[in-house]
Amino acid sequence: DTINNLRETIWTLDSKIIRLQDVYHQSKKYIERYLPESIEFDIQIQKEFISKEIHPEVAVNIFRIIQELTQNMLKYSKANKFSVHFVFDGKIKLIVEDNGVGFDYKTVSKGEGLKNIQKRLDKISGKLTYENNSGSKFIIHFN
């Protein structure tokens, strides 16, 4: 696991700029490795910005946020559907959702996963919004 974890990050070290499609592909590989077959999975990236270049620090933080949300979904949500969508509406937006039990984001005790997500967002001037509609929907906005 440690070696795999290192490999999942090392692709950012030699580059000054990373394409968003690289983050997409690394995220897809990660999720497919950990997701049980019982969970239906969908990952998409808008073709219009598949080759958009981003700073390596942003790339690593997007990837790590996806890892955290994937692990949280597996631990707590009881979901059988999970999706990750990279969209662009003038800024990069990441939408991660599942059809699990959801939770009240305002009142839930923030565990290490949610705290780490917020720390990563603070580093890259990102913002998170959460919706609970028949599961969890995280919308993450990046500058």
N, C-alpha and C positions, 0 to 999 in steps of 0.2 A: 504493500500500500504506500509506503514512504517513497519508494522509487517511482511508482506511478504518479504520486502527488507531485514529485519534483519534475517529472516529464511534462505534466500538465501545465506547468508554469514556465519552464525553461524556453519555450518557443518565443517568449517575449523578450528575452535578455539580449539577443543580438540585433535587435531592430530598433531604429529610432521612430519608425512609424509602422503600425500594424493595420491591416485591412480588417474591417468588421467581419468579413466572411471567415477570417481565421478564427475569430472568437466564436462565431457560429459553429464552425466545424469542431473545434475543441470542446465546446459545450455539448454538442450532439454526441460525440464519442464518450464523454464523461457520463452523461445521463443514460445512454444506452447500456453502459457497463454496469450501472448500479440499479437500474429500474427492473423490477421483476416483470415477467411476461404478462402477469395479470393486470398490469396498468397500461392502458392505451396512451400512447405518447405521440405528440405532434410538435415539431419545431419548424419554424418558418422565418425567412428573412426576406424583406422586400427587395426585389431585384434592382430597383432604382438606386439603391445605395449599398449594394453588396461589396463594392470595391472602395467604399468610403474609408479614408485613412483616419486612424485615431492614435493617440499617444499610448505607448506601452503600459503606462501606469493606469490609464483608463481601461485598457483591454484586460489587464490582470484583475482589476476590481470588478468589472462586469462579470468576468468568468467566476470569480470567487463568490459573488452575490448569487449567481445561478447555482453554484454548488451548495451554498447555505440553504437556498429555497428548496432545492431538490431534497436535501437531507431532512429539512423540516417537514416537507410534504410526506416523505416516507415514514417519519417517526410519528406524526401526529394527525394527519388529515383523514386517514382511512379512505383515500380517493382511489378511483379506478380509472381516472382520466387526468392527464397532466399535459400542459402545453407551455411552450416558450416561443414568443414571437418578438422578433426585432423589427421595429417599425420606425419610420422617419417622418416627422411632421414639422420640419424645420430644425428639429433637434432629435437626437437618438432617444428612442423610448423602448423600453423592454417591458413586455407584458407576460407575466408568469401566473398561470392560474390552474386550479384543480377543482374537481367536483366533490371534494371531501366535506368534512363537518364544519370547516371554517371556525372563526373565533372573533371575539370583540377586540380589535387591535388597540382601542383606547384603554381598555381595562385589564387586558391580559398582562401577567407578569412577564416582562421582557427577559427572555433567556439569552444565553451567550450568542446564539445564532442571529437573533434580531438586533442585538447590540452590535455585533460585528458588521452586519449589513449597514447599520446607521453610520458606524465609524468609516466604513469604506465610502459611503456616499458623501460624507463630510470631506474626505480627502480629495474628491473629484468634483465637488460642487453639484452633487446629484440630489434628487428629491424623490421620496417614496410616497405614494398614496396607496391605500388599501381599501378594497371593497369586499363585503361578505354577501355574495349572492349565490346561494346553493354551492358553497365552497369558498375558496380564497382566491382573490385576484389582486396581485401586486402590480402596480404600474410604477415603473422607475424611469425618471426623466434624467437625462444626462445633458450637460452643457457642452 
